[in-house]
Amino acid sequence: MKKLLLPAVALGAMLASTGAEAAGYHLSEYTTTGLGRSFAGVGVMGDDYSALGFNPAGMQYNAKSGGQTGVTMVSLHTDYKGSVGPTYDPFNQQVKAPKSGSGHTRPTRVLPNIFVQHKMNERMTLGLGAYVPFGLATDYENGWFAETHASLSQVSAQTVSPALSYQVNKYFALGAALNIQYIEAKLTGAIEKDMGAPFPVALDGATNNLRGDDVGLGYTIGATFTPRKDIRLGVSYRSKVKHKLEGDVKLTGISPMVTAMTQGAVSNGNRDIFTKITTPEILTFSGAWDFNRCFTLTGTARWTRWSQFDRLDIYEKKTGEMISGTYENWKNTWYYAVGLDYRRNQNWTFRTGIGYDETVIKSPEFRTARIPDGRRVLTSFGLSYKKNNWQIDAGYMHIFIHGSHAYGTADGASKMDMKYSSSADLLSFGVQYKF
């Protein structure tokens, strides 16, 4: 079978499309209080029940059993301009000039979460969480000039995590969580085909609709150290999760002439496909210092092993033949954040934070229309109100994403030269109840 180009890097590019909070496709927006301090001190603060998602040992810092639910709205703003092409017209045997233009994307997504904890005794705490640690979306307008490189991309990795923490002594606690992770991904776009011509052929009117899903298992382990009553330190490791996504790709709008020219390699209909994707390992260091009764200084350093995302290959399920392959060449990244909490009184707490995140992209040659990732600076503030056993939390974050240049292509796709300018706004609300 001749190679069929699934636009850009197909499913893998979808997982790596424009990010919001973190580089690549990692998300941390399942803690409203954490968002208010740019995710500094995650897992060791003890001011909400999301610790099991970052460091399950940190559940010990919650004095009471309880639960919380929250929602974060993520709005990504991306402006772009550039060109794509040229392409080849095999029917008229001529080269089509490059297309150029400009535009913007404004995808908005809602990320829910829910966590509960129960203190079995003074040493042991059980927890359960449902949240989204990985996921993104890009959505270009219909008919845009580079639709053969990208159109609609969506991914959602819903995770359910039962967890346990154990207080070893007054200084140390240990914790572990099982991560049951379900990934569902969707992709649409126009089709190009490498027919051995001087340039790729844009099959006008031909589109694909690809989806795949899978369930994988991983784990998170962590430890906390409390050398003094006013200092909390933590380290955690989130394992990789291996996924074999299975699904199908539906091709439409392909003329009989194209089918004949490609000897049936490009034709209307459905094909079963699969691809292997591994979400990265994450190592997180966090700390918090209550330097007086009103103020707490927080910090986090997080390392993510993106370098294992070296290639993305898609195979036809029936024959096992690779129908699309892309060299990604991502690099490992660090994220750094510092935050400050101010407890005005027993009811009100205010917080703020700033963070810096490196980009996974080594150079413009590996940045595509689905991956206009760039280094970013996060700024945020938030507040909490407590009354009896209830707590209401709110947070806002703005992300400045460094402008990026994209040359990336895949499997003989037409040449792209694009400039991106992006930012993101996040608004989060949560409610807690202590039993």
JOPESUL-V133547 format. One line per field, one symbol per residue. phi: phi as a letter, one per 30 degrees, with the letter a starting at -180 (. if undefined). psi: psi as a letter, one per 40 degrees, with the letter a starting at -180 (. if undefined). A space follows every 50 residues. Layout:
BEGIN
phi: ???
psi: ???
END
This chain:
BEGIN
phi: .ddcddehchdddddcdedcdbdibdbbdcbdddddchididibdicacd eddcadddeddddbdlaababbccbccbcbalbbkdbccddchbcddecb lalabbdbbcccaabbbbddadccbcbbbbabdblaabbdddiddcddca bcbbbbcdbcbdbbbbddadccbbabbccccccbbbbbldccbdcidebe cddeidbbbcbaaacbbbabbabbbcdbdcbbbabbbcddbdbcdcabbc cbicdedddddchidbadkcbdbaacbbdddbcbcbabbddadcbbcbab bbcbdddddcbbccbdddciddcabbccidcdbcbbbbbbcbcdadccbc baabbbbdcdddaedccbdcbddbdbccbaaaabbcahccbcbbabbbcc cdebcbcdbahidddbbbcbbbabbbbbbabbbcd
psi: hihhhhhbfbdddddfahicdiibfiieffhddddefffheheedeeafe ddedgddedeehdiiaiiiihhhhhhhhiiiaihaiihhddefihhiiii aiaiifihihhiihiiihhdaedhhiihihigeiiihigiiheiefeedi chhiihghhhhiihihhdaediiiiiihhhhhhhiihiiihihheeidii hhghehiihhiiiihiiaihiiiihgdidehhiiiihhiihhhghiaihh hiehiddddddefedhiiaihhiiihhhiiihhhhiihhgeaedihhiii hhhhgedegdihhhihddeehhehhhhdfiiiiihiiiihhhhdaedhhi iiiiihhiiehdiddehideffiiiihhiiiiiihihbeihhiiiihhhh hhiihheiihfeiihihihihiiihhhiiihihh.
END
